[in-house]
Amino acid sequence: MNADEIAAGRARWQARYDAARKRDADFTTLSGMTVDPVYGPPEGTAYPGFDRIGWPGEFPYTRGLHPTGYRGRTWTIRQFAGFGNAQQTNERYKMILGAGGGGLSVAFDMPTLMGRDSDDPQALGEVGHCGVAIDTATDMQALFDGIDLAGVTTSMTISGPAVPVFCMYLVAAERQGADPSALDGTLQTDIFKEYIAQKEWLFDPEPHLRLIGDLMEYCAREIPRYKPLSVSGYHIREAGSTAAQELAYTLADGFGYVELGLSRGLDVNVFAPGLSFFFDSHVDFFEEIAKFRAARRIWARWLRDVYGATSEKALWLRFHTQTAGVSLTAQQPVNNVVRTAVEALAAVLGGTNSLHTNALDETLALPTDESAEIALRTQQVLMEETGVVNVADPLGGSWYVEALTDKIEAEAEEIFARIRQLGGEGPHQIGPMTSGILRGIEDAWFTGHIAESAFVYQQALEKGDKKIVGVNCHTGTVAKDLEILRISHEVELEQRRVLAERKTARDDAAVKAAVTRMVEVSRTDGNMIPAMLDAVRAEATLGEICDALRAEWGTYREPARF
C-alpha cells in the first residue's frame, strides 16, 4: 500500500476508535508513559502488503475485530470446571465467579459425554471423574443453583449429546424464570472434530448434522444471543496435529457448518454470527499468535468471497482459547504454571475473546481449589499488571510475526484445497467442503495426518531435538509430590441413588409419550428441538433420549484402519 492509502486507513480507524466505548482505565506503562491505542507504519511511508495487516476493526481483521482492542473490553475469563455431582461443581462455579471469573464453562464426565446415564453399566467407575455428571434437567438446575443464567455467559463443552444437554440447560433456565432471548454463551456441538480427533460420537455423521441443523434454526429464531456451535480445534491439536493442521481442519469444519446452514435455507448474515471457535494455545509463543491472526483473516475472506456474507458480524471469527493440556507434565508439575502463563499470553496477544487457563495439576487429576485459583490468577495478572490490554495487536507489523502469519495461512489454504478434492467433482448434497470432510472421515484421512504429525514430534522428543524441561532435560528437582483432588466412589453411588428416586417419582407414561413423539418427529423433516424439550421437561434422562435415537439411527463405529 502507498502512503496515502495507509493514511486513509488510519483516519478510518481513528474515526471508529473515537466513536467506540472505552473502558475507564489507565492506559499508560508502569512508569507512566502514555501509549497509543494502536501502532502502524510511520506517517508518510509506504508498506507493501499492508492491506493484509490493516487496522484493528477492519477487514480482514488480522489485527482484531474491534478498533479499540482490549481498551474497549477485555477478554472474558472463562474457567473450565466440572467434577463429581452438580452440587459440588456448583460450589466451584461460585468460587470462580466470586474470585473474579467472568463466565462459566462446563466440563462433563465421560458417561454424559457419551450420552449415557450414571446407572448405565458402561458408566461404572467413570461417574463424576473427568467432569460433572448430568442425567436429567434437575441435575442442570442444581448445577446452576443460585447463578442467574440470564446474567452470566455459559459455555458447555460437549458434542455427541450436545442437543439434549442444551435442552436441559434451557429447561433449567425456564425453571429459573429466565427469558430465553437473554441467554448467552456457547455450545460446542462440533461433531466433525469428534470423528477427526476426540471420538465422542453417538451416530453416523448425517443424523448428527440433522440435529445440528435443527439447533441452528431454533437458536436463530428463539435464542439469538446464544451461539449453538463452537467449532473446536482444541482437541485436534491435543491429538497431535501441527498448528497449521489445527487451524485448517477447524476452519474447514466451520465452512462445513456454514454450508449446512445454507442448505437449510438460512441467511448466512443471520446464522454465521452464531458460530464461534475454540482453539488450543500451545507453548510455541509466536507460532500461536500467528495462528490466531491468520484464523481471523481466512475466515473473513472465505465468508465474504466464497459464502457471500455481507454483514460485518458474519465475517467475524470469535474464539475461545484454552491453554494446552498436552503441554502439561506430570514431572515437575509446578513448571506447568510457567507454561500456562506463556500460552495464555500468546492467546491474549493473538486477540482471544475468552480464555481458560489450565491448572498445574491437571495432568494428574482434576484441579484442586488452590490450583484452580492459581490458574484464574494467571489471567488476572496478565489483565491487570502487564499492560497487554493497552494496545491493540501490539505485535502487528513484526517481520517475524507477519511472516509466520502468512506461512500458516498459506499452509491452511493448501489443506482446504485437498479437503475439497476429497469430496470429488460430483453433486454435493450440502456443499463441497462438507463432502470433503465426510470423505476424509470415512477414509481416515484426517486421523492419518494427525497421527503422522504426532509421530514426528514424538521422535524429535526421543532424539532430544525438542526439549521439555523436567522430562528430557533439567530433570533434577527438589519438589515434593502434589496433593491432588480425588473423586470418591460415593459420588457415583449417590448419583445412582438420586437418579433411581427421580425415576420412581416421575410420570413414566408422560416420559414414554414425549420420547416417542421425539422419535416420530425425527422421521419427518420437522425441527426436533421442541419435541426434545418436552421430553426433558418430563424428566426423561439423557440416556433415555440418546438410546431412543440410537435405536432409530444406529450407532457409529469407526472403520478399522491399519
TORTOR-123783 format. One line per 4 residues: number of its first residue (from 1); their letters; for each residue x, y, z of C-alpha. Coordinates in Angstrom, 1 decimal, padded with zeros to 4 digits, always signed. Layout:
NUM	a	X:Y:Z; ...
This chain:
1	mnad	+000.0:+000.0:+000.0; +001.2:+003.5:-000.7; +001.4:+006.2:+002.0; -001.9:+007.9:+001.0
5	eiaa	-003.8:+004.6:+001.3; -002.3:+003.9:+004.7; -003.1:+007.4:+005.9; -006.7:+007.0:+004.8
9	grar	-006.9:+003.7:+006.6; -005.6:+005.2:+009.8; -008.1:+008.0:+009.5; -011.0:+005.5:+009.2
13	wqar	-009.7:+003.6:+012.2; -009.4:+006.8:+014.2; -013.0:+007.7:+013.5; -014.2:+004.3:+014.6
17	ydaa	-012.0:+004.3:+017.7; -013.2:+007.8:+018.7; -016.8:+006.7:+018.4; -016.4:+003.4:+020.3
21	rkrd	-016.8:+002.9:+024.0; -013.6:+002.5:+026.0; -013.0:+001.2:+029.5; -012.4:+003.6:+032.3
25	adft	-008.7:+002.6:+032.9; -005.2:+003.9:+033.0; -003.7:+003.2:+029.6; -000.1:+004.1:+030.4
29	tlsg	+003.0:+002.0:+031.1; +004.1:+001.1:+034.7; +006.4:+004.1:+034.5; +003.6:+006.4:+033.5
33	mtvd	+004.5:+006.6:+029.8; +001.4:+007.3:+027.6; +000.9:+004.7:+024.9; -001.2:+004.9:+021.7
37	pvyg	-004.1:+002.6:+021.3; -002.6:+001.1:+018.1; +000.6:+001.4:+016.1; +001.3:+001.2:+012.4
41	ppeg	+003.7:+002.4:+009.7; +005.3:+005.8:+010.3; +003.3:+008.7:+008.8; +004.1:+009.3:+005.1
45	tayp	+005.7:+005.8:+004.5; +004.5:+003.1:+002.2; +004.2:-000.6:+003.3; +003.8:-003.2:+000.6
49	gfdr	+001.1:-005.7:+001.6; -000.2:-003.7:+004.5; -003.8:-004.5:+003.3; -003.2:-008.0:+004.7
53	igwp	-002.3:-006.5:+008.1; -004.5:-003.4:+008.2; -006.1:-001.8:+011.2; -008.0:-003.3:+014.1
57	gefp	-011.7:-003.5:+013.4; -011.3:-003.5:+009.6; -011.4:-006.3:+007.1; -009.6:-008.8:+007.0
61	ytrg	-009.4:-008.4:+010.8; -005.9:-009.7:+011.1; -005.4:-007.2:+014.0; -008.6:-007.9:+015.8
65	lhpt	-012.4:-007.4:+015.4; -012.7:-004.1:+017.2; -010.9:-000.8:+016.7; -010.3:-000.5:+020.4
69	gyrg	-008.8:-003.9:+021.0; -008.9:-004.7:+024.8; -009.3:-001.0:+025.5; -012.9:-001.4:+024.8
73	rtwt	-013.5:-004.7:+026.5; -011.0:-007.3:+027.9; -011.3:-010.9:+027.2; -013.8:-013.0:+029.2
77	irqf	-012.1:-015.1:+031.9; -014.0:-018.4:+031.4; -012.6:-021.2:+033.6; -013.5:-024.7:+032.5
81	agfg	-014.7:-026.7:+035.5; -016.8:-029.7:+036.5; -016.3:-032.7:+038.8; -018.4:-035.0:+040.9
85	naqq	-022.1:-034.2:+041.1; -023.9:-031.0:+040.2; -023.8:-029.6:+043.8; -020.1:-030.0:+044.1
89	tner	-019.5:-028.3:+040.7; -021.9:-025.5:+041.6; -019.7:-024.7:+044.6; -016.7:-024.5:+042.3
93	ykmi	-018.6:-022.2:+040.0; -019.5:-019.8:+042.8; -015.8:-019.8:+043.9; -014.7:-018.9:+040.4
97	lgag	-017.3:-016.2:+040.0; -016.6:-014.8:+043.5; -012.9:-014.7:+042.7; -013.4:-012.6:+039.5
101	gggl	-014.2:-015.1:+036.8; -016.4:-013.6:+034.1; -018.1:-016.7:+032.6; -018.7:-020.4:+033.2
105	svaf	-017.6:-023.3:+031.1; -019.0:-026.8:+031.9; -016.9:-029.9:+031.9; -019.0:-033.1:+031.7
109	dmpt	-018.0:-036.6:+032.9; -017.4:-039.4:+030.3; -020.9:-041.0:+030.7; -022.5:-037.7:+029.9
113	lmgr	-020.2:-037.0:+027.0; -021.2:-040.4:+025.6; -025.0:-039.9:+026.1; -025.3:-042.4:+028.9
117	dsdd	-026.8:-042.2:+032.4; -024.9:-042.7:+035.6; -026.6:-046.1:+036.2; -025.6:-047.4:+032.8
121	pqal	-023.3:-050.4:+033.1; -020.8:-048.7:+030.8; -020.6:-045.8:+033.2; -019.2:-047.9:+036.1
125	gevg	-016.2:-046.2:+037.7; -016.5:-043.1:+035.5; -019.2:-041.0:+037.1; -018.0:-037.6:+038.1
129	hcgv	-014.4:-038.3:+037.4; -013.5:-036.1:+034.4; -016.3:-033.7:+034.8; -019.8:-033.3:+036.3
133	aidt	-022.5:-036.0:+036.0; -025.7:-034.8:+034.3; -028.6:-037.2:+034.0; -031.7:-035.0:+033.9
137	atdm	-032.8:-031.4:+033.8; -032.9:-031.5:+037.6; -029.2:-032.0:+037.7; -028.8:-029.0:+035.4
141	qalf	-030.9:-027.0:+037.8; -028.7:-028.0:+040.7; -025.6:-027.2:+038.6; -026.7:-023.5:+038.3
145	dgid	-028.5:-023.1:+041.6; -028.1:-019.6:+042.8; -026.5:-018.5:+039.5; -028.5:-016.2:+037.2
149	lagv	-028.3:-017.9:+033.8; -029.6:-014.8:+032.1; -026.8:-012.8:+033.7; -023.8:-015.0:+033.0
153	ttsm	-022.4:-016.4:+029.8; -022.3:-020.2:+029.9; -020.2:-022.4:+027.7; -020.7:-026.2:+027.5
157	tisg	-018.0:-028.5:+026.1; -020.0:-031.4:+024.7; -020.7:-032.6:+021.1; -022.3:-036.0:+020.7
161	pavp	-025.2:-035.5:+023.0; -024.9:-031.7:+022.9; -028.5:-031.0:+021.8; -030.3:-032.9:+024.6
165	vfcm	-027.9:-031.5:+027.1; -028.7:-028.0:+025.8; -032.4:-028.7:+026.1; -031.7:-029.5:+029.8
169	ylva	-029.9:-026.1:+030.1; -032.9:-024.4:+028.5; -035.4:-026.1:+030.9; -033.2:-025.2:+033.9
173	aerq	-033.3:-021.6:+032.7; -037.1:-021.8:+032.3; -037.4:-023.1:+035.9; -035.3:-020.0:+037.0
177	gadp	-037.8:-017.8:+035.1; -035.2:-016.6:+032.7; -036.1:-015.0:+029.4; -034.7:-017.4:+026.7
181	sald	-033.8:-014.4:+024.5; -031.5:-013.2:+027.2; -029.4:-016.4:+027.4; -025.9:-016.0:+026.2
185	gtlq	-023.0:-018.4:+025.8; -021.7:-021.2:+023.5; -022.5:-024.9:+023.0; -019.7:-026.9:+021.3
189	tdif	-021.9:-029.3:+019.2; -018.9:-029.8:+016.8; -019.4:-033.4:+015.7; -016.8:-033.2:+012.9
193	keyi	-013.9:-032.9:+015.3; -015.2:-035.9:+017.2; -014.7:-038.1:+014.1; -011.4:-036.4:+013.4
197	aqke	-009.9:-036.4:+016.9; -011.8:-036.8:+020.1; -014.0:-039.9:+019.3; -017.1:-038.9:+021.4
201	wlfd	-019.8:-039.5:+018.9; -023.2:-041.3:+019.0; -024.5:-041.8:+015.5; -023.3:-041.7:+011.9
205	peph	-022.4:-038.1:+010.7; -025.7:-037.5:+008.9; -028.0:-037.8:+011.9; -025.7:-035.6:+013.9
209	lrli	-025.8:-033.0:+011.2; -029.6:-033.2:+011.2; -029.7:-032.3:+014.9; -027.1:-029.6:+014.5
213	gdlm	-029.1:-028.0:+011.7; -032.3:-028.1:+013.8; -030.4:-026.5:+016.7; -029.1:-023.7:+014.4
217	eyca	-032.6:-023.0:+013.1; -034.1:-023.0:+016.6; -031.4:-020.7:+018.2; -031.6:-018.3:+015.3
221	reip	-035.3:-018.0:+015.9; -035.7:-018.3:+019.6; -032.3:-017.6:+021.4; -030.5:-015.2:+019.1
225	rykp	-027.7:-014.3:+021.6; -026.7:-017.9:+022.2; -024.1:-019.5:+019.9; -025.1:-023.1:+019.1
229	lsvs	-021.8:-024.1:+017.6; -018.3:-023.7:+018.9; -016.1:-025.2:+016.2; -013.2:-026.8:+018.1
233	gyhi	-009.6:-027.1:+017.1; -008.5:-027.7:+020.6; -009.0:-031.4:+020.5; -007.4:-031.7:+017.1
237	reag	-004.3:-030.0:+018.4; -004.3:-032.1:+021.6; -004.4:-035.3:+019.4; -001.1:-034.3:+017.9
241	staa	-001.7:-032.0:+014.9; +000.5:-029.2:+013.9; -000.6:-025.6:+014.4; -001.4:-025.3:+010.6
245	qela	-003.4:-028.5:+010.7; -005.3:-027.4:+013.7; -006.2:-024.1:+012.0; -007.1:-025.7:+008.7
249	ytla	-009.1:-028.6:+009.9; -011.0:-026.3:+012.3; -011.9:-023.7:+009.8; -012.8:-026.4:+007.2
253	dgfg	-015.2:-027.8:+009.8; -016.6:-024.2:+010.2; -017.1:-023.9:+006.5; -018.9:-027.2:+006.6
257	yvel	-021.3:-025.9:+009.1; -021.8:-022.7:+007.0; -022.7:-025.0:+004.1; -025.1:-026.9:+006.4
261	glsr	-026.8:-023.6:+007.4; -027.1:-022.5:+003.7; -028.6:-025.9:+002.8; -031.3:-025.3:+005.4
265	gldv	-032.2:-022.0:+003.6; -030.8:-019.9:+006.5; -029.4:-016.4:+005.8; -025.6:-016.5:+006.3
269	nvfa	-025.7:-013.0:+007.6; -028.0:-014.2:+010.4; -026.6:-017.6:+011.4; -022.9:-017.1:+010.8
273	pgls	-022.6:-014.7:+013.8; -023.8:-017.7:+015.9; -020.7:-019.7:+015.1; -017.7:-019.4:+017.4
277	fffd	-014.4:-021.2:+017.6; -012.3:-022.9:+020.2; -008.5:-023.1:+019.8; -005.6:-024.5:+021.7
281	shvd	-002.8:-022.2:+022.7; +000.4:-024.3:+022.8; +003.8:-023.4:+024.1; +005.5:-022.1:+020.9
285	ffee	+004.7:-018.5:+021.6; +005.0:-016.7:+018.2; +003.5:-019.6:+016.2; +000.4:-019.5:+018.3
289	iakf	+000.0:-015.7:+017.9; +000.4:-016.1:+014.2; -002.2:-018.9:+014.1; -004.9:-016.8:+015.7
293	raar	-004.2:-013.8:+013.5; -004.3:-016.0:+010.3; -007.6:-017.6:+011.5; -009.4:-014.2:+011.6
297	riwa	-008.1:-013.3:+008.2; -009.0:-016.6:+006.5; -012.5:-016.7:+008.0; -013.4:-013.2:+006.9
301	rwlr	-012.2:-013.7:+003.4; -013.9:-017.1:+002.9; -017.2:-015.9:+004.4; -017.2:-012.9:+002.1
305	dvyg	-015.8:-014.3:-001.1; -017.0:-017.9:-001.0; -020.2:-017.9:+001.0; -021.5:-014.4:+000.2
309	atse	-021.7:-012.9:+003.7; -022.1:-009.1:+003.6; -022.6:-008.1:+007.2; -019.6:-007.3:+009.3
313	kalw	-020.5:-009.6:+012.2; -020.9:-012.5:+009.8; -017.2:-012.0:+008.9; -016.0:-012.0:+012.5
317	lrfh	-014.2:-015.0:+013.8; -014.8:-015.0:+017.6; -012.8:-017.6:+019.5; -012.3:-019.0:+022.9
321	tqta	-008.8:-020.3:+023.8; -007.6:-022.9:+026.3; -004.0:-023.4:+027.2; -002.5:-026.7:+026.0
325	gvsl	-003.4:-029.6:+028.2; -001.0:-031.8:+026.3; +001.9:-029.4:+027.2; +001.4:-030.1:+030.9
329	taqq	+003.9:-032.5:+032.5; +003.5:-034.9:+035.4; +007.2:-034.5:+036.1; +007.9:-031.2:+038.0
333	pvnn	+004.3:-030.1:+037.7; +004.9:-026.7:+039.2; +006.6:-025.8:+035.9; +003.2:-026.0:+034.3
337	vvrt	+002.4:-022.6:+035.9; +005.0:-021.1:+033.6; +003.9:-023.0:+030.5; +000.3:-021.9:+031.1
341	avea	+001.3:-018.3:+031.6; +003.2:-018.2:+028.3; +000.4:-019.9:+026.4; -002.2:-017.5:+027.9
345	laav	-000.1:-014.5:+026.9; +000.1:-015.9:+023.4; -003.7:-016.2:+023.3; -004.1:-012.6:+024.5
349	lggt	-001.6:-011.2:+022.1; -003.4:-013.1:+019.4; -006.7:-011.4:+020.3; -008.7:-014.1:+022.0
353	nslh	-012.3:-013.3:+023.1; -012.3:-015.5:+026.1; -009.7:-017.7:+027.8; -009.3:-020.7:+030.1
357	tnal	-006.0:-021.3:+031.8; -005.2:-024.9:+032.8; -004.2:-025.7:+036.4; -000.8:-027.1:+037.2
361	detl	-002.1:-030.4:+038.4; -004.5:-031.3:+035.5; -002.0:-033.8:+034.1; -002.5:-035.8:+037.3
365	alpt	-006.2:-035.1:+038.3; -008.9:-032.6:+038.3; -007.8:-029.3:+039.8; -007.9:-028.6:+043.5
369	desa	-009.4:-025.3:+044.7; -005.9:-023.9:+045.2; -004.6:-024.9:+041.7; -007.8:-023.6:+040.1
373	eial	-007.3:-020.3:+041.9; -003.7:-020.1:+040.6; -004.9:-020.7:+037.1; -007.5:-017.9:+037.5
377	rtqq	-004.9:-015.5:+039.0; -002.7:-016.1:+036.0; -005.2:-014.5:+033.7; -005.8:-011.7:+036.2
381	vlme	-002.1:-010.9:+036.4; -001.9:-010.7:+032.6; -005.0:-008.5:+032.5; -004.3:-006.1:+035.4
385	etgv	-000.5:-005.9:+035.7; +001.3:-006.4:+032.4; -000.1:-003.6:+030.2; -001.0:-006.0:+027.3
389	vnva	-004.6:-004.7:+027.3; -003.4:-001.1:+026.5; -002.6:-001.6:+022.8; -004.5:-003.4:+020.0
393	dplg	-002.3:-006.1:+018.3; +001.0:-004.8:+019.7; +003.0:-007.3:+017.6; +001.4:-006.3:+014.3
397	gswy	+004.0:-005.3:+011.8; +006.7:-007.5:+013.3; +008.6:-009.1:+010.4; +008.6:-012.4:+012.2
401	veal	+005.0:-012.5:+013.3; +003.7:-011.3:+009.9; +005.9:-013.9:+008.1; +004.6:-016.7:+010.3
405	tdki	+001.0:-015.5:+009.9; +001.4:-015.6:+006.1; +003.1:-019.0:+006.2; +000.4:-020.6:+008.4
409	eaea	-002.3:-019.1:+006.2; -000.7:-020.5:+003.0; -000.4:-024.0:+004.6; -004.1:-023.8:+005.6
413	eeif	-005.2:-022.9:+002.1; -003.3:-025.9:+000.7; -005.1:-028.1:+003.1; -008.5:-026.6:+002.2
417	arir	-007.9:-027.4:-001.4; -007.0:-031.0:-000.6; -010.1:-031.4:+001.5; -012.4:-030.1:-001.2
421	qlgg	-010.7:-032.5:-003.7; -011.6:-035.4:-001.4; -015.2:-034.7:-002.0; -014.8:-035.1:-005.7
425	egph	-016.4:-033.2:-008.6; -019.9:-034.6:-008.5; -023.0:-033.1:-006.9; -022.7:-032.2:-003.2
429	qigp	-025.7:-032.7:-001.0; -024.7:-030.0:+001.4; -021.6:-028.4:+000.0; -018.1:-029.2:-001.4
433	mtsg	-016.2:-028.7:+001.9; -018.7:-030.8:+003.8; -018.4:-033.6:+001.2; -014.7:-033.5:+001.5
437	ilrg	-014.8:-033.6:+005.3; -017.2:-036.6:+005.3; -015.0:-038.4:+002.8; -011.9:-037.6:+004.9
441	ieda	-013.6:-039.0:+008.0; -014.6:-042.2:+006.1; -011.1:-042.7:+004.7; -009.3:-041.8:+008.0
445	wftg	-007.6:-039.0:+006.1; -007.6:-036.6:+009.0; -006.6:-039.1:+011.7; -003.8:-040.4:+009.5
449	hiae	-002.3:-037.0:+009.0; -002.6:-036.2:+012.7; -001.0:-039.5:+013.7; +001.9:-038.8:+011.4
453	safv	+002.4:-035.3:+012.9; +002.3:-036.7:+016.4; +004.8:-039.4:+015.5; +007.2:-036.9:+014.0
457	yqqa	+007.0:-034.8:+017.2; +007.5:-037.8:+019.5; +010.6:-038.8:+017.5; +012.0:-035.3:+018.0
461	lekg	+011.4:-035.6:+021.7; +013.1:-039.0:+022.0; +016.1:-037.8:+020.0; +016.4:-034.7:+022.1
465	dkki	+015.8:-032.4:+019.2; +012.8:-030.9:+021.0; +013.1:-030.2:+024.8; +010.7:-030.4:+027.6
469	vgvn	+012.1:-029.1:+030.9; +011.8:-031.8:+033.6; +011.1:-034.6:+031.1; +014.1:-034.9:+028.7
473	chtg	+016.3:-032.1:+030.1; +016.8:-030.4:+033.5; +015.3:-033.4:+035.3; +016.7:-032.9:+038.8
477	tvak	+014.2:-031.4:+041.3; +013.7:-030.7:+045.0; +009.9:-030.5:+044.6; +007.6:-032.7:+046.6
481	dlei	+004.6:-034.7:+045.4; +001.4:-032.6:+045.0; -001.8:-033.1:+046.9; -004.4:-033.9:+044.2
485	lris	-008.2:-033.9:+044.1; -009.7:-037.4:+044.3; -013.3:-038.2:+043.5; -014.8:-040.6:+046.0
489	heve	-016.7:-043.6:+044.7; -019.5:-042.4:+047.0; -020.2:-039.7:+044.3; -021.2:-042.4:+041.9
493	leqr	-023.3:-044.3:+044.4; -025.1:-041.2:+045.4; -025.8:-040.1:+041.8; -027.2:-043.5:+041.0
497	rvla	-029.4:-043.4:+044.1; -030.8:-040.0:+043.4; -031.4:-041.0:+039.7; -033.4:-044.0:+040.9
501	erkt	-035.5:-041.8:+043.1; -036.3:-039.4:+040.3; -037.3:-042.2:+038.0; -039.7:-043.5:+040.7
505	ardd	-041.2:-040.1:+041.3; -041.8:-039.1:+037.7; -044.8:-039.8:+035.4; -043.4:-042.7:+033.3
509	aavk	-046.3:-042.6:+030.9; -045.6:-038.9:+030.2; -041.9:-039.7:+029.7; -042.6:-042.5:+027.3
513	aavt	-045.1:-040.4:+025.3; -042.7:-037.5:+025.0; -039.7:-039.7:+023.9; -041.9:-041.5:+021.4
517	rmve	-043.1:-038.2:+020.0; -039.5:-037.0:+019.6; -038.6:-040.1:+017.6; -041.7:-039.6:+015.4
521	vsrt	-040.5:-036.1:+014.6; -037.1:-037.5:+013.8; -038.7:-039.4:+010.9; -040.0:-036.2:+009.4
525	dgnm	-038.3:-033.0:+008.2; -039.7:-031.1:+011.2; -037.5:-029.4:+013.8; -036.7:-031.9:+016.7
529	ipam	-035.9:-029.3:+019.3; -039.4:-028.6:+020.6; -040.2:-032.3:+021.0; -036.9:-032.9:+022.7
533	ldav	-037.6:-030.0:+025.1; -040.9:-031.7:+026.0; -039.1:-035.0:+026.8; -036.6:-033.1:+029.0
537	raea	-039.4:-031.3:+030.8; -041.0:-034.7:+031.6; -037.7:-035.6:+033.2; -036.6:-038.1:+030.5
541	tlge	-032.9:-038.9:+031.2; -030.1:-038.1:+028.8; -029.5:-041.9:+028.3; -033.2:-042.5:+027.5
545	icda	-033.2:-039.7:+024.9; -030.0:-040.9:+023.3; -030.9:-044.6:+023.5; -034.2:-043.9:+021.7
549	lrae	-032.2:-042.1:+018.9; -029.6:-044.8:+018.8; -032.4:-047.3:+018.3; -033.7:-045.2:+015.4
553	wgty	-030.5:-044.1:+013.8; -028.0:-046.7:+014.8; -024.6:-046.3:+016.4; -021.5:-045.1:+014.6
557	repa	-018.5:-047.4:+014.5; -015.1:-046.1:+013.3; -013.8:-048.0:+010.3; -010.8:-050.2:+011.1
561	rf	-007.6:-048.8:+009.6; -004.1:-050.4:+009.6
